[in-house]
Amino acid sequence: MDRPNVKEIYDSFIKSINESKQTRYTGLEEWLHSSSAGLCMRKHFYSQDKTIILKEGFDADTLRLFRLGDIVHEDIQKAVQEWANSSGKSIYIEKELYIPEFKVRGFIDLAFVSDGTLYDIKTCNAWKFKSLEKGDVGNYALQIGTYGYWFMQHHDIPLKELGLVYYNKDKSLIKTITLPIEETIGQVKEYWNLVNSYIDNNELPPIKLGSAPFYKWECNPKYCKYYDVCGGGLKGSTI
């Protein structure tokens, strides 16, 4: 009899958790994902094409990275929930939201409702953590901005802060980056309106860095499940 293999046991466990998480998207495929805000517009276009059959999900290495991020999320959210229970403060944790105007659905990581403050929790390595000193948070600005837009549409409480809470996986440091509200919300509206324009007109977004994809790193089978369907994106383009 073979000895138990811890890696195989853990990978099977994580795969099961990931499959369970995916059920919250079942039957709601017509909605665009807020978590992909600010990323390649082709990703949203392909997500609406029911003829596309994708290969099985991410590899074990990638799922382990995702799981580490989930654990940090859950820990911080649990801490805030306990604080809210004792202080009587109104909060959102994994609050599901819909924005019919943009055909967008998502989940807010964390919000202090009465304070008009929304946060998204992100894990990163030490190199990325250090780069935050430049203030560039990439597509995450539009993700938290999408939540902020929803908040403004559904609450009389003024939106006072949009923030990203970064957890350094290498050194366990935490840093919060706040974003300019008016500018970010403006970018959110521009982005989702353009995405929906392509979808409504059944027009595949042209390959162009800065929109499809937004970043070079997106055109990688490790990060994009539509890599083959798209023909490799930038890497497969002759443009």
LUMFI-526414 format. One record per atom (N, C-alpha, C): residue in one letter; x, y, z. Coordinates in steps of 0.001 Angstrom, whole numbers, padded with zeros to 6 digits, always signed. Example, Ala and Ser with C-alpha at 12.3 -4.5 7.8 and 13.67 -1.06 7.14 Angstrom:
BEGIN
A+013190-005690+007800;A+012300-004500+007800;A+013200-003300+007800;S+012850-002250+007080;S+013670-001060+007140;S+012900+000030+007870;
This chain:
BEGIN
M+000841-001201+000000;M+000000+000000+000000;M+000876+001250+000000;D+000569+002192-000890;D+001344+003424-000972;D+001096+004294+000248;R+002140+005027+000627;R+001994+005962+001738;R+001119+007141+001306;P+000423+007766+002250;P-000386+008946+001905;P+000506+010057+001362;N+000045+010741+000358;N+000778+011847-000241;N+000089+013156+000158;V+000750+013915+001039;V+000143+015133+001583;V-000192+016131+000485;K+000711+016293-000485;K+000480+017236-001567;K-000779+016859-002353;E-000911+015588-002687;E-002075+015141-003453;E-003363+015309-002643;I-003288+015040-001356;I-004463+015188-000491;I-004886+016654-000435;Y-003899+017531-000247;Y-004205+018954-000142;Y-004718+019518-001466;D-004097+019103-002563;D-004535+019594-003878;D-005971+019163-004173;S-006312+017953-003777;S-007670+017460-003973;S-008660+018266-003118;F-008233+018592-001906;F-009051+019384-000981;F-009315+020769-001556;I-008262+021420-002056;I-008387+022765-002613;I-009242+022755-003874;K-009059+021747-004701;K-009857+021631-005922;K-011336+021531-005573;S-011659+020775-004540;S-013044+020619-004105;S-013618+021950-003616;I-012815+022704-002864;I-013250+024010-002364;I-013512+024957-003525;N-012600+024952-004498;N-012743+025837-005650;N-014004+025506-006460;E-014262+024227-006640;E-015460+023804-007378;E-016720+024241-006646;S-016684+024177-005319;S-017825+024598-004511;S-018055+026106-004653;K-016958+026872-004685;K-017060+028325-004839;K-017685+028703-006174;Q-017389+027928-007198;Q-017867+028264-008540;Q-019386+028136-008674;T-020007+027423-007729;T-021461+027234-007817;T-022218+028553-007651;R-021576+029564-007056;R-022279+030831-006880;R-022415+031604-008192;Y-021792+031088-009249;Y-021920+031706-010569;Y-022862+030909-011479;T-023220+029696-011052;T-024076+028836-011869;T-025464+029443-012051;G-025889+029495-013310;G-027198+030032-013621;G-027232+031545-013747;L-026076+032173-013546;L-026001+033637-013630;L-024915+034054-014618;E-024699+033204-015611;E-023606+033423-016557;E-023788+034679-017416;E-025019+035186-017482;E-025247+036361-018322;E-024724+037652-017683;W-024380+037574-016400;W-023852+038743-015704;W-022331+038797-015848;L-021812+040001-016035;L-020374+040204-016100;L-019811+040230-014682;H-018530+039880-014540;H-017919+039761-013220;H-017199+041048-012817;S-017575+041591-011690;S-016927+042807-011200;S-015448+042583-010920;S-015076+041354-010565;S-013676+041050-010246;S-012767+041174-011460;S-013353+041223-012655;S-012561+041381-013880;S-012593+042810-014406;A-013090+043732-013593;A-013101+045143-014000;A-011675+045613-014243;G-011494+046367-015321;G-010171+046896-015618;G-009240+045916-016300;L-009759+044726-016624;L-008964+043730-017339;L-009432+043649-018789;C-008822+042743-019528;C-009072+042602-020961;C-010567+042572-021294;M-010978+043423-022214;M-012382+043497-022589;M-012844+042274-023369;R-011902+041577-023979;R-012279+040347-024683;R-012761+039286-023697;K-012233+039314-022499;K-012634+038342-021477;K-014133+038444-021214;H-014642+039661-021119;H-016072+039863-020893;H-016881+039432-022120;F-016376+039762-023293;F-017073+039408-024532;F-017196+037890-024661;Y-016088+037178-024436;Y-016103+035723-024546;Y-016988+035076-023481;S-017095+035710-022321;S-017904+035136-021236;S-019381+035054-021601;Q-019798+035848-022594;Q-021201+035865-023017;Q-021479+034912-024180;D-020437+034281-024683;D-020574+033368-025829;D-020794+031939-025326;K-022017+031468-025406;K-022369+030150-024864;K-021818+028997-025711;T-021281+029294-026887;T-020725+028237-027744;T-019297+027870-027344;I-018687+028689-026506;I-017297+028436-026099;I-017259+027385-024995;I-016531+026319-025243;I-016343+025251-024258;I-014913+025353-023739;L-014783+025619-022456;L-013463+025814-021878;L-012879+024523-021320;K-011553+024498-021250;K-010873+023366-020627;K-011089+023439-019118;E-010701+022362-018435;E-010827+022332-016983;E-010031+023476-016394;G-010427+023931-015184;G-009861+025133-014555;G-008365+025197-014382;F-007929+025960-013397;F-006521+026255-013180;F-005763+025043-012639;D-004426+025089-012832;D-003604+023990-012343;D-003463+024070-010822;A-002900+023013-010239;A-002821+022907-008778;A-001992+024027-008155;D-000886+024399-008813;D-000032+025466-008278;D-000814+026768-008157;T-001582+027093-009193;T-002364+028332-009193;T-003471+028276-008144;L-004123+027131-008012;L-005193+027000-007021;L-004659+027160-005598;R-003405+026713-005367;R-002814+026892-004040;R-002589+028369-003738;L-002174+029120-004750;L-001986+030565-004586;L-003325+031243-004285;F-004354+030847-005015;F-005686+031405-004775;F-006161+031095-003358;R-005900+029875-002925;R-006351+029445-001598;R-005673+030262-000495;L-004392+030555-000688;L-003676+031360+000303;L-004334+032728+000431;G-004710+033298-000715;G-005404+034582-000693;G-006748+034480+000003;D-007460+033388-000242;D-008769+033188+000390;D-008653+033104+001906;I-007618+032430+002371;I-007427+032264+003815;I-007197+033616+004486;V-006383+034465+003866;V-006131+035804+004408;V-007429+036615+004410;H-008178+036545+003296;H-009472+037229+003215;H-010369+036815+004377;E-010519+035520+004543;E-011427+034986+005558;E-011006+035399+006963;D-009704+035437+007208;D-009193+035808+008527;D-009515+037266+008847;I-009232+038156+007889;I-009501+039581+008094;I-011002+039823+008236;Q-011795+039173+007404;Q-013242+039348+007463;Q-013808+038846+008782;K-013272+037746+009265;K-013733+037211+010556;K-013409+038185+011684;A-012216+038765+011631;A-011812+039731+012663;A-012739+040943+012656;V-013055+041448+011463;V-013927+042619+011349;V-015348+042277+011790;Q-015798+041065+011471;Q-017143+040648+011879;Q-017257+040596+013400;E-016239+040078+014073;E-016254+040023+015534;E-016252+041431+016121;W-015469+042319+015493;W-015425+043723+015941;W-016797+044367+015773;A-017445+044108+014637;A-018759+044687+014364;A-019800+044158+015343;N-019715+042877+015670;N-020661+042278+016619;N-020578+042945+017988;S-019365+043293+018392;S-019179+043880+019719;S-019425+045389+019734;S-019222+046032+018581;S-019374+047492+018525;S-020744+047933+018018;G-021479+046986+017398;G-022795+047327+016864;G-022747+048066+015544;K-021596+048106+014901;K-021432+048798+013627;K-022035+047983+012479;S-022571+048693+011491;S-023139+048041+010304;S-022033+047825+009269;I-021885+046580+008836;I-020851+046269+007861;I-021407+045360+006767;Y-020663+045272+005679;Y-020904+044277+004643;Y-019677+043384+004560;I-019902+042093+004471;I-018830+041136+004195;I-019334+040204+003103;E-018611+040151+001995;E-019017+039351+000836;E-020445+039711+000413;K-020722+040992+000418;K-022049+041483+000041;K-022251+041326-001468;E-023281+040566-001841;E-023572+040369-003259;E-024259+041612-003813;L-023855+042017-005013;L-024440+043201-005625;L-024699+042986-007112;Y-025670+043719-007607;Y-026007+043699-009034;Y-026103+045134-009534;I-025545+045386-010715;I-025663+046678-011375;I-026254+046422-012759;P-027587+046394-012887;P-028235+046097-014171;P-027787+047012-015302;E-027513+048257-014974;E-027069+049231-015970;E-025844+048743-016736;F-024939+048061-016029;F-023711+047551-016633;F-023747+046038-016830;K-024831+045390-016386;K-024945+043927-016421;K-023838+043273-015592;V-023537+043901-014468;V-022424+043459-013622;V-022926+042905-012295;R-022282+041837-011858;R-022572+041213-010562;R-021254+041023-009827;G-021286+041153-008498;G-020048+040958-007748;G-020284+040823-006260;F-019186+040816-005511;F-019230+040641-004059;F-018229+041592-003405;I-018728+042440-002511;I-017856+043371-001799;I-017149+042628-000675;D-015832+042712-000630;D-015068+042057+000435;D-015467+042594+001802;L-015462+043930+001907;L-015625+044534+003220;L-016089+045986+003090;A-017101+046357+003859;A-017566+047748+003858;A-018045+048132+005247;F-017665+049342+005661;F-018186+049937+006886;F-019287+050887+006429;V-020523+050409+006473;V-021635+051073+005813;V-021871+052494+006289;S-022014+052690+007602;S-022322+054024+008117;S-021192+055019+007879;D-019987+054514+007661;D-018838+055383+007392;D-018630+055615+005898;G-019433+054954+005052;G-019287+055122+003615;G-017924+054675+003116;T-017417+053607+003702;T-016059+053150+003392;T-016071+051719+002876;L-015475+051517+001707;L-015427+050191+001082;L-013975+049765+000891;Y-013712+048484+001185;Y-012368+047947+001015;Y-012404+046634+000230;D-011367+046433-000546;D-011131+045144-001176;D-009815+044627-000613;I-009758+043359-000299;I-008571+042764+000322;I-007742+042058-000744;K-006453+042347-000776;K-005557+041749-001767;K-004305+041185-001096;T-003856+040034-001571;T-002583+039487-001123;T-001559+039679-002231;C-000314+039870-001860;C+000734+040063-002855;C+002091+039681-002273;N+003094+039568-003143;N+004442+039259-002662;N+005159+040544-002267;A+006371+040401-001725;A+007108+041554-001217;A+007448+042552-002319;W+007749+042046-003526;W+008099+042944-004627;W+006919+043831-004997;K+005739+043217-005128;K+004539+043975-005455;K+004202+044942-004334;F+004375+044508-003106;F+004064+045337-001947;F+004904+046612-001963;K+006172+046475-002285;K+007064+047630-002338;K+006674+048581-003467;S+006201+048009-004580;S+005828+048834-005733;S+004606+049701-005448;L+003878+049394-004373;L+002683+050165-004032;L+003036+051596-003633;E+004310+051819-003328;E+004759+053166-002962;E+004513+054141-004115;K+004461+053603-005354;K+004209+054441-006528;K+002720+054719-006713;G+001879+054018-005950;G+000448+054266-006003;G-000295+053574-007126;D+000398+052727-007911;D-000262+052050-009031;D-000862+050724-008558;V-002198+050633-008573;V-002864+049405-008126;V-003500+048655-009302;G-003208+049095-010525;G-003690+048391-011704;G-005203+048309-011782;N-005696+047157-012237;N-007138+046996-012445;N-007948+046981-011151;Y-007277+046811-010020;Y-008004+046755-008756;Y-008750+048060-008471;A-008263+049164-009044;A-008951+050444-008840;A-010366+050390-009402;L-010522+049793-010590;L-011844+049715-011202;L-012726+048676-010524;Q-012105+047667-009920;Q-012888+046667-009199;Q-013549+047298-007972;I-012748+047933-007113;I-013324+048563-005927;I-014185+049749-006328;G-013822+050393-007450;G-014628+051502-007954;G-016012+051060-008383;T-016108+049845-008935;T-017412+049289-009331;T-018301+049108-008105;Y-017705+048646-007013;Y-018462+048494-005769;Y-018896+049870-005245;G-017988+050839-005392;G-018309+052189-004950;G-019457+052780-005736;Y-019477+052514-007036;Y-020561+053006-007884;Y-021897+052420-007414;W-021907+051118-007142;W-023126+050465-006635;W-023559+051094-005317;F-022604+051330-004420;F-022913+051903-003107;F-023591+053262-003263;M-023063+054073-004169;M-023625+055403-004390;M-025057+055340-004927;Q-025360+054278-005688;Q-026694+054134-006260;Q-027722+053631-005245;H-027251+053007-004165;H-028171+052341-003235;H-028148+052873-001801;H-027355+053912-001546;H-027273+054440-000198;H-027335+055969-000208;D-027984+056522+000802;D-028000+057972+000980;D-026727+058443+001670;I-026027+057506+002284;I-024767+057833+002967;I-023706+058175+001928;P-023007+059294+002078;P-021971+059661+001105;P-020835+058634+001079;L-020308+058382-000101;L-019146+057518-000254;L-017922+058335+000133;K-017252+057919+001201;K-016137+058710+001733;K-014764+058105+001452;E-014714+056783+001234;E-013402+056176+000994;E-013507+054880+000198;L-012647+054759-000802;L-012454+053517-001542;L-011026+053080-001270;G-010856+051887-000726;G-009512+051473-000358;G-009205+050034-000709;L-007915+049758-000826;L-007407+048408-001066;L-006494+048040+000096;V-006838+046964+000778;V-006030+046496+001899;V-005105+045402+001387;Y-003814+045690+001344;Y-002826+044736+000832;Y-002143+043995+001974;Y-002055+042677+001803;Y-001367+041824+002783;Y-000135+041228+002103;N+001029+041532+002650;N+002298+041032+002126;N+002490+039582+002574;K+002406+038641+001622;K+002493+037216+001953;K+003880+036807+002439;D+004904+037577+002075;D+006269+037222+002457;D+006641+037703+003853;K+006097+038871+004245;K+006507+039464+005517;K+005326+039766+006452;S+004120+039443+006017;S+002903+039662+006818;S+002688+041129+007186;L+003112+042023+006299;L+002844+043448+006488;L+001496+043788+005843;I+000846+044817+006358;I-000433+045256+005810;I-000362+046745+005474;K-000880+047085+004309;K-000892+048481+003875;K-002222+048762+003192;T-002787+049940+003468;T-004039+050346+002828;T-003777+051487+001853;I-004232+051313+000623;I-004114+052340-000408;I-005505+052913-000667;T-005654+054220-000550;T-006943+054846-000844;T-006904+055479-002232;L-008065+055530-002871;L-008162+055991-004245;L-009028+057239-004350;P-008763+058094-005344;P-009601+059279-005555;P-010984+058858-006042;I-012008+059181-005303;I-013348+058668-005570;I-013912+059134-006912;E-013947+060432-007142;E-014577+060964-008350;E-013882+060449-009610;E-012565+060463-009608;E-011800+059992-010768;E-012036+058507-011013;T-012018+057723-009950;T-012187+056276-010072;T-013581+055920-010580;I-014610+056561-010042;I-015981+056292-010474;I-016151+056661-011945;G-015519+057741-012376;G-015577+058139-013776;G-014973+057087-014688;Q-013844+056507-014275;Q-013186+055456-015047;Q-014042+054192-015095;V-014733+053916-013994;V-015618+052748-013925;V-016730+052859-014961;K-017380+053994-015012;K-018485+054191-015959;K-017995+054104-017405;E-016857+054693-017672;E-016296+054661-019028;E-015965+053232-019446;Y-015363+052468-018532;Y-014958+051093-018823;Y-016155+050198-019106;W-017127+050175-018193;W-018258+049260-018350;W-019162+049654-019510;N-019274+050938-019782;N-020065+051365-020943;N-019431+050876-022241;L-018106+050919-022324;L-017425+050459-023527;L-017536+048943-023663;V-017363+048209-022565;V-017508+046752-022586;V-018891+046370-023093;N-019918+047007-022565;N-021287+046685-022971;N-021580+047096-024406;S-020910+048126-024872;S-021073+048546-026258;S-020594+047449-027209;Y-019452+046841-026897;Y-018936+045744-027713;Y-019890+044542-027684;I-020363+044208-026487;I-021248+043049-026331;I-022585+043281-027034;D-023185+044440-026838;D-024494+044746-027441;D-024437+044753-028966;N-023293+045160-029506;N-023127+045209-030960;N-022512+043935-031527;N-022318+042944-030625;N-021691+041677-031026;N-020379+041924-031783;E-019600+042826-031252;E-018335+043221-031867;E-017174+042809-030966;L-016342+041901-031440;L-015191+041453-030659;L-014202+042614-030508;P-013863+042982-029279;P-012918+044080-029082;P-011602+043809-029810;P-011082+044787-030527;P-009816+044583-031244;P-008650+044405-030284;I-007673+043618-030698;I-006486+043425-029866;I-005708+044729-029809;K-005622+045261-028607;K-004928+046528-028416;K-004531+046652-026953;L-003238+046826-026720;L-002762+046975-025352;L-003368+048236-024732;G-003965+048068-023568;G-004644+049179-022921;G-006141+048995-022875;S-006619+047955-023592;S-008055+047625-023547;S-008279+046123-023731;A-007629+045535-024721;A-007779+044097-024980;A-006440+043516-025463;P-005543+043222-024554;P-005670+043276-023094;P-005274+044650-022542;F-005549+044857-021271;F-005080+046074-020617;F-003600+045951-020281;Y-003184+044737-019892;Y-001803+044504-019469;Y-001221+043311-020226;K+000065+043351-020514;K+000719+042274-021250;K+000597+040935-020529;W+000693+040966-019198;W+000691+039720-018438;W-000620+038940-018577;E-001689+039619-019021;E-002984+038940-019150;E-002956+037854-020219;C-002178+038063-021263;C-002126+037094-022366;C-001203+035940-021992;N-001697+035119-021100;N-000937+034002-020556;N-001943+032925-020137;P-001747+031691-020581;P-002719+030640-020232;P-002834+030391-018732;K-001840+030853-017972;K-001885+030676-016522;K-002915+031597-015881;Y-003180+032734-016554;Y-004090+033722-015984;Y-005389+033888-016757;C-005393+033503-018035;C-006587+033709-018858;C-007141+032390-019375;K-008372+032080-019005;K-008986+030825-019440;K-009428+030884-020893;Y-009402+032083-021488;Y-009774+032230-022898;Y-008558+032357-023808;Y-007396+032049-023282;Y-006146+032228-024029;Y-006178+031520-025381;D-006579+030266-025394;D-006619+029500-026652;D-007723+030002-027575;V-008883+030297-027002;V-010001+030809-027807;V-009600+032104-028510;C-008829+032908-027816;C-008403+034222-028315;C-007198+034121-029244;G-006635+032933-029382;G-005467+032769-030232;G-004209+033356-029640;G-004169+033419-028305;G-002967+033932-027653;G-002957+035433-027442;G-004050+036105-027838;G-004108+037544-027612;G-002954+038282-028244;L-002275+039104-027463;L-001121+039868-027960;L-000037+038937-028513;K+000193+037822-027829;K+001267+036915-028224;K+000972+036239-029554;G-000302+036067-029860;G-000656+035411-031108;G-000999+036379-032215;S-000937+037671-031887;S-001301+038681-032871;S-000114+039117-033721;T-000392+039507-034943;T+000642+040007-035830;T+000640+041527-035850;I-000268+042115-035048;I-000386+043576-034993;I+000828+044167-034291;
